[in-house]
Amino acid sequence: MSFVKNVGFVDQMVRALLIIDILVAYMLGVITGLSAFVLFALALALAATCLMGYCPVYRLLGLSTRREEQNTRL
């Protein structure tokens, strides 16, 4: 199965900012307990899609935030 990158640069930057926000909120003690665990799992998923440039949910929905000329196979 081949994956076509479907996460654009701006989308990757937004995901990275969300990851940083979640980590800072955890370090400052704003989020704790179950919410911290759930948000940490979300941060891991965002990090994986950010690094790979591929989002399976986008594929299911037929979306892409990447420019056409930038689409490449993984």
Secondary structure, 3 states (H helix, E strand, C coil): CCCECCCCHHHHHHHHHHHHHHHHHHHCCCCCHHHHHHHHHHHHHHHHHHHHCCCHHHHHHCCCCCCHHHCCEC
